[in-house]
Amino acid sequence: MEKGLLIVYSGVSGVGKGTILSKLMPMEDLNLAYSVSMTTRAPREGEVEGVNYFFVTKKRFLEAVKNGELLEHARFVGNDYGTPKEYVEKMREEGKNVLLEIEIRGAKQVMKKCPDALSIYIVPPSIEELERRLRERNSEDEETIMKRISKAKKEMKDIDFYEHVVCNDDLDLAVNEIREIILKEMNK
C-alpha cells in the first residue's frame, strides 16, 4: 500500500474552507481523511469533539507541545491550534490522503518538516466579500470580525509560500479545481 499524501489546506477565516471540504470529503476517488486538530478554542454550535476538533484545556495543549506530540502549532485570535502527529502518520500509513486544515503559520511549520506536502491556499474574490461572509456567519462579535479581516489582509501577502492558490468565487469551480490538483498529485 502506498503512503497517502499530506495536504496542507489553508485560507483566510470566512473564505469557505469548510464548505469546500464538505463537497470534497465524500469524493471516494480522492481517498481523503480529515486531520482533526487540537484546539483551546470553545466549540461553535454544531461542532463535535473528535470530529471537528479535539477541544482541550490550555494545560493539556502545552503538555502536547512540550512532549513533541504536534506536527505544528500556532496561536490565532487568542486560541491555540495544533496537529496531532501520531494521528496524521497513522492515516497516511493506511494510504489515506490526509488533509490538514491549518492557518498559515502552522502550514509553514508543516511544509518545512514535510517538503513533500501538497499545499493549497483558498482566497476570497475580495476583502469586501470576505467581510460580508464573516458577518453572515453570525458567530463572532465585531472585534473578532475586525481581527480576522486584519489577519486576512496580512496573510494574503504571504500566499506565494503555497504551491496552489484557489479563488473561492464560485463554489463548484473551486471544488473542481482543488479536486483536479489532488488527483494530479496522486498520479505522480
SEVO-306802 format. One line per field, with one value per atom (N, C-alpha, C): atom name; x, y, z; residue in three letters; residue number from 1. Coordinates in steps of 0.02 Angstrom, whole numbers, plus 32768, in hexadecimal, padded with zeros to 4 digits. Layout:
atom: c(CA, ...)
px: c(X, ...)
py: c(Y, ...)
pz: c(Z, ...)
res: c(Ala, ...)
n: c(NUM, ...)
// end
This chain:
atom: c(N, CA, C, N, CA, C, N, CA, C, N, CA, C, N, CA, C, N, CA, C, N, CA, C, N, CA, C, N, CA, C, N, CA, C, N, CA, C, N, CA, C, N, CA, C, N, CA, C, N, CA, C, N, CA, C, N, CA, C, N, CA, C, N, CA, C, N, CA, C, N, CA, C, N, CA, C, N, CA, C, N, CA, C, N, CA, C, N, CA, C, N, CA, C, N, CA, C, N, CA, C, N, CA, C, N, CA, C, N, CA, C, N, CA, C, N, CA, C, N, CA, C, N, CA, C, N, CA, C, N, CA, C, N, CA, C, N, CA, C, N, CA, C, N, CA, C, N, CA, C, N, CA, C, N, CA, C, N, CA, C, N, CA, C, N, CA, C, N, CA, C, N, CA, C, N, CA, C, N, CA, C, N, CA, C, N, CA, C, N, CA, C, N, CA, C, N, CA, C, N, CA, C, N, CA, C, N, CA, C, N, CA, C, N, CA, C, N, CA, C, N, CA, C, N, CA, C, N, CA, C, N, CA, C, N, CA, C, N, CA, C, N, CA, C, N, CA, C, N, CA, C, N, CA, C, N, CA, C, N, CA, C, N, CA, C, N, CA, C, N, CA, C, N, CA, C, N, CA, C, N, CA, C, N, CA, C, N, CA, C, N, CA, C, N, CA, C, N, CA, C, N, CA, C, N, CA, C, N, CA, C, N, CA, C, N, CA, C, N, CA, C, N, CA, C, N, CA, C, N, CA, C, N, CA, C, N, CA, C, N, CA, C, N, CA, C, N, CA, C, N, CA, C, N, CA, C, N, CA, C, N, CA, C, N, CA, C, N, CA, C, N, CA, C, N, CA, C, N, CA, C, N, CA, C, N, CA, C, N, CA, C, N, CA, C, N, CA, C, N, CA, C, N, CA, C, N, CA, C, N, CA, C, N, CA, C, N, CA, C, N, CA, C, N, CA, C, N, CA, C, N, CA, C, N, CA, C, N, CA, C, N, CA, C, N, CA, C, N, CA, C, N, CA, C, N, CA, C, N, CA, C, N, CA, C, N, CA, C, N, CA, C, N, CA, C, N, CA, C, N, CA, C, N, CA, C, N, CA, C, N, CA, C, N, CA, C, N, CA, C, N, CA, C, N, CA, C, N, CA, C, N, CA, C, N, CA, C, N, CA, C, N, CA, C, N, CA, C, N, CA, C, N, CA, C, N, CA, C, N, CA, C, N, CA, C, N, CA, C, N, CA, C, N, CA, C, N, CA, C, N, CA, C, N, CA, C, N, CA, C, N, CA, C, N, CA, C, N, CA, C, N, CA, C, N, CA, C, N, CA, C, N, CA, C, N, CA, C, N, CA, C, N, CA, C, N, CA, C, N, CA, C, N, CA, C, N, CA, C, N, CA, C, N, CA, C, N, CA, C, N, CA, C, N, CA, C, N, CA, C, N, CA, C, N, CA, C, N, CA, C, N, CA, C, N, CA, C)
px: c(802A, 8000, 802C, 801C, 8041, 802E, 805F, 8052, 802A, 7FF8, 7FCD, 7FF0, 7FD1, 7FE9, 7FDD, 8005, 7FF8, 7FE4, 7FA7, 7F8D, 7F83, 7FA9, 7FA3, 7F70, 7F39, 7F00, 7EF3, 7EFA, 7EF3, 7ECA, 7EB9, 7E95, 7E7E, 7E70, 7E5B, 7E18, 7E0C, 7DCF, 7D93, 7D61, 7D24, 7D25, 7D5B, 7D62, 7D3A, 7D22, 7CFB, 7D21, 7D56, 7D7D, 7D52, 7D29, 7CFF, 7CCB, 7CAE, 7C7C, 7C9D, 7CD8, 7CFD, 7D0C, 7D24, 7D34, 7CF7, 7CBD, 7C80, 7C6F, 7C86, 7C7C, 7CB3, 7CF1, 7D2A, 7D2D, 7D1F, 7D29, 7D03, 7CC5, 7CA2, 7CBA, 7CE6, 7CFE, 7D2E, 7D15, 7D3B, 7D7D, 7D80, 7DBE, 7DF7, 7DE8, 7E1B, 7E38, 7E13, 7E2A, 7E42, 7E1A, 7E2D, 7E1C, 7E48, 7E3B, 7E48, 7E1A, 7E21, 7E4A, 7E7E, 7EA6, 7E84, 7E72, 7E51, 7E86, 7E80, 7EB0, 7E9B, 7ECC, 7EC1, 7EBB, 7E8D, 7E86, 7E70, 7E83, 7E6B, 7E2C, 7E17, 7DDA, 7D9C, 7D6A, 7D2A, 7D06, 7CE1, 7CBD, 7C87, 7C80, 7C48, 7C0B, 7BD2, 7B94, 7B98, 7B8A, 7B8A, 7BCD, 7C02, 7C43, 7C46, 7C67, 7C69, 7CB1, 7CBB, 7CFC, 7D16, 7D54, 7D73, 7D5F, 7D31, 7D1D, 7D36, 7D22, 7D38, 7D7B, 7D82, 7DC0, 7DC3, 7E00, 7E08, 7E0B, 7DD7, 7DD3, 7DF6, 7E2B, 7E53, 7E5E, 7E75, 7E86, 7ECA, 7ED8, 7F1A, 7F52, 7F47, 7F79, 7F88, 7F55, 7F5F, 7F82, 7F71, 7F90, 7FDB, 7FEC, 8033, 805A, 803A, 8059, 8069, 8039, 8042, 807C, 8082, 80BA, 80FC, 80FD, 813A, 8151, 8121, 8131, 813D, 813B, 8146, 810F, 80D2, 809A, 8079, 808E, 806D, 809B, 807F, 80A3, 80AF, 8080, 8084, 8055, 8061, 8033, 8039, 8003, 8002, 7FCB, 7FD2, 7F9F, 7F7C, 7F3A, 7F13, 7ED7, 7ED0, 7E99, 7E8D, 7EC3, 7EBE, 7EB7, 7EB9, 7EB2, 7EED, 7EFC, 7F32, 7F15, 7F3A, 7F27, 7F64, 7F5C, 7F94, 7F7D, 7FAB, 7F9C, 7FBE, 7F97, 7FB4, 7FDB, 801C, 8049, 8037, 802A, 801B, 7FDD, 7FA9, 7F6B, 7F78, 7F9F, 7FAD, 7FD5, 800A, 8035, 8010, 7FE5, 7FBF, 7F92, 7F70, 7F44, 7F6B, 7FA4, 7FCC, 7FE7, 7FFA, 8013, 7FDD, 7F9E, 7F65, 7F52, 7F79, 7F6E, 7F3E, 7F27, 7EF9, 7F1F, 7EFF, 7F19, 7F00, 7F2E, 7F1B, 7F1A, 7EE2, 7ED9, 7EDD, 7F0E, 7F15, 7EF8, 7EC4, 7EA8, 7EC7, 7EFB, 7F20, 7F2F, 7F3E, 7F4E, 7F97, 7FA9, 7FE7, 8026, 8028, 8064, 806E, 8038, 803C, 804E, 8032, 8040, 808B, 80A9, 80F0, 8119, 8105, 8128, 8124, 80E8, 80DE, 8107, 8104, 8127, 8173, 818B, 81D3, 81E6, 81BC, 81CA, 81BA, 818A, 8173, 8173, 81AE, 81B1, 8189, 8174, 814C, 8101, 80EE, 80A8, 808C, 804F, 802B, 8009, 8014, 7FF8, 7FC7, 7F8D, 7F57, 7F3D, 7F39, 7F20, 7EE1, 7EAC, 7E6D, 7E68, 7E59, 7E51, 7E0A, 7DF2, 7DB1, 7DB9, 7D81, 7D86, 7D9B, 7D8C, 7D9F, 7D9A, 7DBA, 7DB4, 7D6C, 7D4B, 7D06, 7CD8, 7CE3, 7CBA, 7CC9, 7D08, 7D1B, 7CF7, 7CF7, 7CD6, 7C8B, 7C6B, 7C24, 7C18, 7C43, 7C3C, 7C44, 7C76, 7C81, 7C44, 7C28, 7BEE, 7BB1, 7BAA, 7B71, 7B72, 7BAF, 7BB5, 7B93, 7B93, 7B76, 7B92, 7BD4, 7BF1, 7C22, 7C31, 7C64, 7C50, 7C6E, 7C5F, 7C88, 7C79, 7C97, 7CE4, 7CFD, 7D45, 7D68, 7D4C, 7D68, 7D66, 7D2E, 7D29, 7D60, 7D6A, 7D9D, 7DE3, 7DEF, 7E30, 7E3B, 7E07, 7E0C, 7E19, 7DFA, 7E04, 7E4C, 7E63, 7EA7, 7EDA, 7ECE, 7EF9, 7EF8, 7EBD, 7EB6, 7EE0, 7EDE, 7F05, 7F50, 7F67, 7FAE, 7FBF, 7F95, 7FA3, 7FA5, 7F79, 7F75, 7FB3, 7FDC, 801C, 8050, 8042, 8073, 805E, 802D, 8012, 803E, 8071, 809C, 80C7, 80C2, 80E3, 80C1, 8082, 805B, 8066, 8061, 8069, 802E, 7FF1, 7FB4, 7F8A, 7F6E, 7F40, 7EFF, 7EC7, 7E86, 7E57, 7E37, 7E06, 7DC1, 7DA2, 7D5E, 7D2C, 7D24, 7CF2, 7CB4, 7CBE, 7C88, 7C98, 7C6D, 7C7A, 7C89, 7C60, 7C6B, 7CAD, 7CBE, 7CFE, 7D39, 7D34, 7D6A, 7D72, 7D3A, 7D3C, 7D5C, 7D47, 7D63, 7DAD, 7DC2, 7E09, 7E33, 7E1C, 7E41, 7E42, 7E0A, 7E06, 7E3A, 7E3F, 7E6F, 7EB7, 7EC5, 7F08, 7F1B, 7EED, 7EFB, 7F03, 7ED6, 7EDB, 7F1D, 7F32, 7F71, 7FAC, 7FAB, 7FE1, 7FE0, 7FA5, 7FA0, 7FBC, 7FB8, 7FCE, 8016, 803B, 8082, 80AA)
py: c(7FC5, 8000, 803E, 806E, 80AC, 80DA, 80FE, 812F, 8168, 8181, 81B6, 81F9, 8227, 826C, 8291, 82C4, 82F3, 8334, 834A, 8385, 83BD, 83F3, 842E, 845C, 8468, 848D, 84C9, 8504, 8541, 8575, 85A9, 85E1, 860E, 864B, 867B, 8666, 867B, 866B, 8687, 865E, 8673, 866A, 864E, 8647, 860C, 85E0, 85A7, 8565, 8562, 8524, 84E8, 84F2, 84BB, 84A5, 84D5, 84C5, 849D, 84B3, 848F, 8448, 8442, 83FF, 83D2, 83EE, 83C5, 83A6, 83C5, 83AB, 837A, 8387, 835D, 831B, 831D, 82E3, 82A4, 82AA, 826D, 8250, 8274, 825C, 8221, 81E5, 81A8, 81A3, 81BE, 81B9, 81E2, 8211, 8239, 8216, 81E5, 81BE, 81EC, 821E, 8250, 823C, 8250, 824B, 8290, 82A9, 82EB, 82E6, 830D, 830E, 833A, 831D, 8341, 8365, 83A6, 83CE, 83D3, 83E1, 83ED, 8438, 844F, 8497, 84A6, 84E2, 84FB, 8526, 852F, 8556, 8530, 8556, 8537, 851F, 84E8, 84D0, 8501, 8507, 852E, 8500, 851E, 84F7, 84C3, 8484, 844E, 842A, 8446, 8424, 83E9, 83B4, 8376, 8365, 8354, 833F, 8303, 8306, 82CF, 82CB, 82F6, 82F9, 833B, 8372, 83B4, 83C7, 83BC, 83CA, 839B, 8397, 837C, 83BA, 83C7, 8402, 83F2, 8418, 840A, 8449, 843E, 8477, 8492, 84CD, 84ED, 84C0, 84A5, 847B, 843D, 841C, 83DF, 83F1, 842B, 8441, 844C, 846E, 847C, 843B, 8409, 83C7, 83A7, 83AC, 838F, 83B1, 83F2, 8417, 8400, 83FF, 83EC, 83A5, 8377, 8331, 8322, 8355, 834B, 8324, 8328, 8302, 8324, 8362, 8388, 8392, 8389, 8394, 83DF, 8406, 844F, 846A, 84A8, 84CA, 8515, 8537, 8580, 859D, 85DE, 8603, 8630, 8631, 8659, 8677, 86B8, 86DD, 86C4, 86C0, 86AF, 8665, 8639, 85F1, 85CB, 8591, 8566, 852E, 851E, 84E8, 84BE, 847E, 8453, 8412, 83F3, 83B5, 837A, 834A, 830F, 82E5, 82DE, 82BB, 8272, 824F, 8207, 81F8, 8221, 8218, 821E, 8250, 825C, 8222, 820E, 81D8, 8196, 8187, 8149, 8148, 817F, 8182, 817D, 819E, 819B, 8155, 8133, 80EE, 80BF, 80D0, 80A9, 80BB, 80E8, 80FB, 8134, 8152, 818B, 81CA, 81F6, 8238, 8266, 8279, 829D, 82E8, 8307, 834E, 8373, 83A0, 83CA, 840E, 8421, 8464, 848F, 84B6, 84DC, 8523, 854F, 8593, 8598, 85D1, 85D8, 85CB, 85E1, 85D5, 858A, 8567, 851F, 84FC, 8514, 84F8, 84FC, 8535, 853D, 850B, 84FE, 84CD, 8487, 8475, 8433, 842D, 8460, 845E, 845C, 8479, 8476, 842F, 840F, 83CB, 8397, 83A5, 8375, 8397, 839C, 83C0, 83A0, 8361, 8340, 8350, 8378, 8388, 83B1, 83A3, 83C9, 8403, 8441, 847A, 84A1, 84B0, 84D3, 850B, 8548, 8581, 859C, 85A7, 85C0, 860A, 8631, 867A, 868E, 86C6, 86E1, 870B, 8719, 8744, 878C, 87A1, 87E3, 87E5, 8816, 881F, 8833, 8859, 886D, 8830, 8801, 87C4, 879A, 8798, 8773, 8790, 87D2, 87F2, 87E1, 87E2, 87D1, 878A, 875B, 8715, 870C, 872E, 872A, 8744, 877B, 8797, 876A, 8749, 871C, 86E0, 86CB, 8691, 869D, 86DC, 86EE, 86C6, 86B6, 868D, 86B3, 86F2, 8718, 8761, 8780, 87C7, 87F3, 8833, 8863, 8865, 8863, 8866, 8829, 87EF, 87B2, 87B3, 87CC, 87D1, 87FF, 8838, 8867, 884A, 8823, 8802, 87D0, 87AB, 877A, 879C, 87D4, 87F8, 8813, 882F, 8849, 8810, 87D8, 879E, 8785, 8785, 876E, 8799, 87DB, 8808, 87F9, 87EC, 87DC, 8799, 8766, 8723, 8722, 8747, 8744, 8761, 8784, 879D, 8765, 872E, 86F8, 86B6, 86B9, 867B, 865A, 867E, 865E, 8627, 861D, 85E6, 85A3, 85A8, 856E, 855B, 851B, 8500, 8513, 8513, 8522, 8555, 8586, 85B7, 85B2, 85AA, 85A1, 85D7, 85FB, 862E, 860E, 8619, 8600, 8637, 8643, 8672, 864B, 8611, 85E3, 85A0, 858B, 854F, 8511, 8502, 84C6, 84C8, 8503, 8509, 84FF, 851C, 8514, 84CA, 84A9, 8462, 8439, 8444, 841F, 842C, 846A, 847B, 8456, 8455, 8433, 83E8, 83CD, 8385, 8372, 839A, 838D, 8392, 83C1, 83C8, 8389, 8370, 8335, 82F8, 82EF, 82B4, 82B5, 82EE, 82F3, 82DE, 82F5, 82E4, 8299, 827B, 8234, 820A, 8223, 81FD, 8209, 822E, 823A, 81FB)
pz: c(8000, 8000, 8000, 7FD4, 7FD1, 800A, 8023, 8057, 8039, 805E, 8047, 8045, 8021, 801D, 805E, 806A, 809F, 807C, 8087, 8065, 8097, 808E, 80B9, 8098, 80BB, 80A0, 80CD, 80B0, 80D8, 80B2, 80D6, 80B9, 80F1, 80E0, 8113, 8131, 816E, 8191, 816B, 815F, 813D, 80F2, 80D7, 808E, 8071, 809D, 8086, 8087, 80AE, 80B1, 80C6, 80F8, 8111, 80DE, 80BA, 8087, 804E, 8039, 8005, 801C, 805A, 8075, 8077, 8087, 808A, 8046, 8010, 7FCD, 7FB9, 7FCF, 7FBD, 7FE3, 8023, 804E, 8037, 801E, 8008, 7FC5, 7FA1, 7F60, 7F6A, 7F5E, 7F6C, 7F48, 7F0B, 7EE4, 7F03, 7F30, 7F51, 7F8F, 7FAA, 7FE4, 801D, 802D, 805F, 80A6, 80D3, 811B, 8137, 815E, 817B, 81BB, 81BF, 81FC, 822F, 8266, 829B, 82C5, 82CB, 82F1, 833A, 8363, 83AA, 83B2, 83DC, 83E8, 842F, 8444, 8485, 847C, 843D, 842E, 8445, 845B, 846E, 842F, 8433, 83F9, 83E2, 83A0, 8384, 8382, 837B, 8378, 8340, 8351, 8320, 8319, 8334, 832F, 8360, 834A, 8370, 8384, 83C2, 83DC, 83B6, 839E, 837B, 8331, 831C, 82D6, 82B8, 82D7, 82C0, 82DE, 831E, 8344, 8380, 839D, 83E0, 840C, 8431, 845C, 849E, 84AE, 84E9, 8512, 8550, 857B, 8566, 857B, 856E, 858A, 85C6, 85E7, 85BB, 85A3, 8579, 8538, 851B, 84DD, 84E8, 851E, 852D, 8539, 8557, 8560, 851C, 84EE, 84AB, 8487, 848D, 846F, 848D, 84CF, 84F4, 84E3, 84DA, 84CC, 8482, 8457, 8410, 83ED, 8407, 83EB, 83AF, 83A0, 836B, 832F, 82F4, 82B5, 82AB, 82C4, 82C1, 82F7, 8309, 8337, 832E, 833B, 8334, 8360, 836C, 8391, 835F, 8361, 8332, 8356, 8354, 8373, 83BB, 83E1, 8428, 8439, 8408, 8415, 83F6, 8412, 83F8, 83CE, 8398, 836A, 835C, 8352, 8342, 8321, 82FC, 82D8, 82FB, 8315, 8335, 8302, 830C, 82DF, 82D6, 830C, 8309, 82E0, 82E7, 82C1, 8276, 8262, 821B, 81FE, 821F, 8205, 81FF, 8230, 822E, 81F0, 81E2, 81A8, 8166, 8162, 8125, 8118, 814E, 8147, 812E, 813E, 8126, 80DE, 80BF, 8079, 806F, 80A5, 809F, 808D, 8067, 8058, 808F, 80BC, 80F8, 80EA, 80F6, 80EB, 812D, 8132, 816D, 815E, 8180, 8178, 81B0, 819D, 81CE, 81B5, 81E5, 81D1, 81BA, 819F, 817A, 81A3, 81E2, 820B, 8217, 8225, 822E, 81ED, 81B6, 8174, 8164, 8174, 8167, 818F, 81CD, 81F7, 81D7, 81C0, 81A1, 8161, 8137, 80F7, 8100, 8136, 8145, 8159, 8183, 819A, 8165, 813A, 8108, 80C3, 80A4, 8064, 802B, 8034, 8001, 8007, 8039, 8043, 8009, 7FF6, 7FC3, 7FE7, 7FD0, 7FF2, 7FC6, 7FE4, 7FC0, 7FED, 7FD1, 7FF7, 7FD4, 7FFB, 7FE0, 7FEF, 7FBA, 7FC2, 7FB0, 7FCD, 7FBA, 7F7B, 7F59, 7F1E, 7F31, 7F6F, 7F87, 7FD3, 7FF2, 803A, 804D, 8023, 8030, 8033, 8005, 8004, 8042, 8056, 8092, 80CF, 80D6, 810F, 810E, 80D4, 80CE, 80E7, 80D3, 80E7, 8133, 814E, 8197, 81BE, 81A7, 81C9, 81C2, 8189, 817D, 81AB, 81C0, 81ED, 8230, 8247, 8288, 82C2, 82BE, 82F4, 831F, 830D, 8332, 833A, 836D, 8378, 8348, 8348, 8319, 831F, 835D, 8367, 8348, 8350, 8334, 82E8, 82CC, 8283, 8269, 8289, 8272, 8279, 82AE, 82B6, 827D, 826B, 8235, 81F2, 81E6, 81A7, 81A4, 81DB, 81DE, 81D2, 81F2, 81EB, 81A2, 8183, 813E, 810F, 8119, 80EE, 80F4, 8130, 813B, 811B, 8127, 810C, 80C0, 80A1, 8058, 8037, 805C, 8041, 803F, 8061, 806A, 8049, 801C, 8000, 7FCB, 7FB3, 7F81, 7F9F, 7FE0, 8002, 7FEF, 7FD8, 7FC6, 7F7D, 7F70, 7F2C, 7EFF, 7F1B, 7EF5, 7F1B, 7EF6, 7F12, 7EEA, 7F0D, 7EED, 7F07, 7EDA, 7EED, 7EF4, 7F2E, 7F39, 7F29, 7EE8, 7ED0, 7EBD, 7E9E, 7E8C, 7EAD, 7EDB, 7F03, 7ED9, 7EA8, 7E80, 7E59, 7E3F, 7E1B, 7E4B, 7E86, 7EB7, 7ECC, 7ED8, 7EEB, 7EB3, 7E75, 7E3D, 7E33, 7E3C, 7E34, 7E69, 7EA6, 7EDB, 7ECF, 7EB9, 7EA9, 7E74, 7E40, 7E0A, 7E23, 7E4F, 7E6C, 7E92, 7EBC, 7EE4, 7EB7, 7E87, 7E59, 7E33, 7E1D, 7DF8, 7E25, 7E62, 7E92, 7EA2, 7EA7, 7EB5, 7E7C, 7E40, 7E05, 7DF2, 7E1B, 7E0C, 7E16)
res: c(Met, Met, Met, Glu, Glu, Glu, Lys, Lys, Lys, Gly, Gly, Gly, Leu, Leu, Leu, Leu, Leu, Leu, Ile, Ile, Ile, Val, Val, Val, Tyr, Tyr, Tyr, Ser, Ser, Ser, Gly, Gly, Gly, Val, Val, Val, Ser, Ser, Ser, Gly, Gly, Gly, Val, Val, Val, Gly, Gly, Gly, Lys, Lys, Lys, Gly, Gly, Gly, Thr, Thr, Thr, Ile, Ile, Ile, Leu, Leu, Leu, Ser, Ser, Ser, Lys, Lys, Lys, Leu, Leu, Leu, Met, Met, Met, Pro, Pro, Pro, Met, Met, Met, Glu, Glu, Glu, Asp, Asp, Asp, Leu, Leu, Leu, Asn, Asn, Asn, Leu, Leu, Leu, Ala, Ala, Ala, Tyr, Tyr, Tyr, Ser, Ser, Ser, Val, Val, Val, Ser, Ser, Ser, Met, Met, Met, Thr, Thr, Thr, Thr, Thr, Thr, Arg, Arg, Arg, Ala, Ala, Ala, Pro, Pro, Pro, Arg, Arg, Arg, Glu, Glu, Glu, Gly, Gly, Gly, Glu, Glu, Glu, Val, Val, Val, Glu, Glu, Glu, Gly, Gly, Gly, Val, Val, Val, Asn, Asn, Asn, Tyr, Tyr, Tyr, Phe, Phe, Phe, Phe, Phe, Phe, Val, Val, Val, Thr, Thr, Thr, Lys, Lys, Lys, Lys, Lys, Lys, Arg, Arg, Arg, Phe, Phe, Phe, Leu, Leu, Leu, Glu, Glu, Glu, Ala, Ala, Ala, Val, Val, Val, Lys, Lys, Lys, Asn, Asn, Asn, Gly, Gly, Gly, Glu, Glu, Glu, Leu, Leu, Leu, Leu, Leu, Leu, Glu, Glu, Glu, His, His, His, Ala, Ala, Ala, Arg, Arg, Arg, Phe, Phe, Phe, Val, Val, Val, Gly, Gly, Gly, Asn, Asn, Asn, Asp, Asp, Asp, Tyr, Tyr, Tyr, Gly, Gly, Gly, Thr, Thr, Thr, Pro, Pro, Pro, Lys, Lys, Lys, Glu, Glu, Glu, Tyr, Tyr, Tyr, Val, Val, Val, Glu, Glu, Glu, Lys, Lys, Lys, Met, Met, Met, Arg, Arg, Arg, Glu, Glu, Glu, Glu, Glu, Glu, Gly, Gly, Gly, Lys, Lys, Lys, Asn, Asn, Asn, Val, Val, Val, Leu, Leu, Leu, Leu, Leu, Leu, Glu, Glu, Glu, Ile, Ile, Ile, Glu, Glu, Glu, Ile, Ile, Ile, Arg, Arg, Arg, Gly, Gly, Gly, Ala, Ala, Ala, Lys, Lys, Lys, Gln, Gln, Gln, Val, Val, Val, Met, Met, Met, Lys, Lys, Lys, Lys, Lys, Lys, Cys, Cys, Cys, Pro, Pro, Pro, Asp, Asp, Asp, Ala, Ala, Ala, Leu, Leu, Leu, Ser, Ser, Ser, Ile, Ile, Ile, Tyr, Tyr, Tyr, Ile, Ile, Ile, Val, Val, Val, Pro, Pro, Pro, Pro, Pro, Pro, Ser, Ser, Ser, Ile, Ile, Ile, Glu, Glu, Glu, Glu, Glu, Glu, Leu, Leu, Leu, Glu, Glu, Glu, Arg, Arg, Arg, Arg, Arg, Arg, Leu, Leu, Leu, Arg, Arg, Arg, Glu, Glu, Glu, Arg, Arg, Arg, Asn, Asn, Asn, Ser, Ser, Ser, Glu, Glu, Glu, Asp, Asp, Asp, Glu, Glu, Glu, Glu, Glu, Glu, Thr, Thr, Thr, Ile, Ile, Ile, Met, Met, Met, Lys, Lys, Lys, Arg, Arg, Arg, Ile, Ile, Ile, Ser, Ser, Ser, Lys, Lys, Lys, Ala, Ala, Ala, Lys, Lys, Lys, Lys, Lys, Lys, Glu, Glu, Glu, Met, Met, Met, Lys, Lys, Lys, Asp, Asp, Asp, Ile, Ile, Ile, Asp, Asp, Asp, Phe, Phe, Phe, Tyr, Tyr, Tyr, Glu, Glu, Glu, His, His, His, Val, Val, Val, Val, Val, Val, Cys, Cys, Cys, Asn, Asn, Asn, Asp, Asp, Asp, Asp, Asp, Asp, Leu, Leu, Leu, Asp, Asp, Asp, Leu, Leu, Leu, Ala, Ala, Ala, Val, Val, Val, Asn, Asn, Asn, Glu, Glu, Glu, Ile, Ile, Ile, Arg, Arg, Arg, Glu, Glu, Glu, Ile, Ile, Ile, Ile, Ile, Ile, Leu, Leu, Leu, Lys, Lys, Lys, Glu, Glu, Glu, Met, Met, Met, Asn, Asn, Asn, Lys, Lys, Lys)
n: c(1, 1, 1, 2, 2, 2, 3, 3, 3, 4, 4, 4, 5, 5, 5, 6, 6, 6, 7, 7, 7, 8, 8, 8, 9, 9, 9, 10, 10, 10, 11, 11, 11, 12, 12, 12, 13, 13, 13, 14, 14, 14, 15, 15, 15, 16, 16, 16, 17, 17, 17, 18, 18, 18, 19, 19, 19, 20, 20, 20, 21, 21, 21, 22, 22, 22, 23, 23, 23, 24, 24, 24, 25, 25, 25, 26, 26, 26, 27, 27, 27, 28, 28, 28, 29, 29, 29, 30, 30, 30, 31, 31, 31, 32, 32, 32, 33, 33, 33, 34, 34, 34, 35, 35, 35, 36, 36, 36, 37, 37, 37, 38, 38, 38, 39, 39, 39, 40, 40, 40, 41, 41, 41, 42, 42, 42, 43, 43, 43, 44, 44, 44, 45, 45, 45, 46, 46, 46, 47, 47, 47, 48, 48, 48, 49, 49, 49, 50, 50, 50, 51, 51, 51, 52, 52, 52, 53, 53, 53, 54, 54, 54, 55, 55, 55, 56, 56, 56, 57, 57, 57, 58, 58, 58, 59, 59, 59, 60, 60, 60, 61, 61, 61, 62, 62, 62, 63, 63, 63, 64, 64, 64, 65, 65, 65, 66, 66, 66, 67, 67, 67, 68, 68, 68, 69, 69, 69, 70, 70, 70, 71, 71, 71, 72, 72, 72, 73, 73, 73, 74, 74, 74, 75, 75, 75, 76, 76, 76, 77, 77, 77, 78, 78, 78, 79, 79, 79, 80, 80, 80, 81, 81, 81, 82, 82, 82, 83, 83, 83, 84, 84, 84, 85, 85, 85, 86, 86, 86, 87, 87, 87, 88, 88, 88, 89, 89, 89, 90, 90, 90, 91, 91, 91, 92, 92, 92, 93, 93, 93, 94, 94, 94, 95, 95, 95, 96, 96, 96, 97, 97, 97, 98, 98, 98, 99, 99, 99, 100, 100, 100, 101, 101, 101, 102, 102, 102, 103, 103, 103, 104, 104, 104, 105, 105, 105, 106, 106, 106, 107, 107, 107, 108, 108, 108, 109, 109, 109, 110, 110, 110, 111, 111, 111, 112, 112, 112, 113, 113, 113, 114, 114, 114, 115, 115, 115, 116, 116, 116, 117, 117, 117, 118, 118, 118, 119, 119, 119, 120, 120, 120, 121, 121, 121, 122, 122, 122, 123, 123, 123, 124, 124, 124, 125, 125, 125, 126, 126, 126, 127, 127, 127, 128, 128, 128, 129, 129, 129, 130, 130, 130, 131, 131, 131, 132, 132, 132, 133, 133, 133, 134, 134, 134, 135, 135, 135, 136, 136, 136, 137, 137, 137, 138, 138, 138, 139, 139, 139, 140, 140, 140, 141, 141, 141, 142, 142, 142, 143, 143, 143, 144, 144, 144, 145, 145, 145, 146, 146, 146, 147, 147, 147, 148, 148, 148, 149, 149, 149, 150, 150, 150, 151, 151, 151, 152, 152, 152, 153, 153, 153, 154, 154, 154, 155, 155, 155, 156, 156, 156, 157, 157, 157, 158, 158, 158, 159, 159, 159, 160, 160, 160, 161, 161, 161, 162, 162, 162, 163, 163, 163, 164, 164, 164, 165, 165, 165, 166, 166, 166, 167, 167, 167, 168, 168, 168, 169, 169, 169, 170, 170, 170, 171, 171, 171, 172, 172, 172, 173, 173, 173, 174, 174, 174, 175, 175, 175, 176, 176, 176, 177, 177, 177, 178, 178, 178, 179, 179, 179, 180, 180, 180, 181, 181, 181, 182, 182, 182, 183, 183, 183, 184, 184, 184, 185, 185, 185, 186, 186, 186, 187, 187, 187, 188, 188, 188)
// end
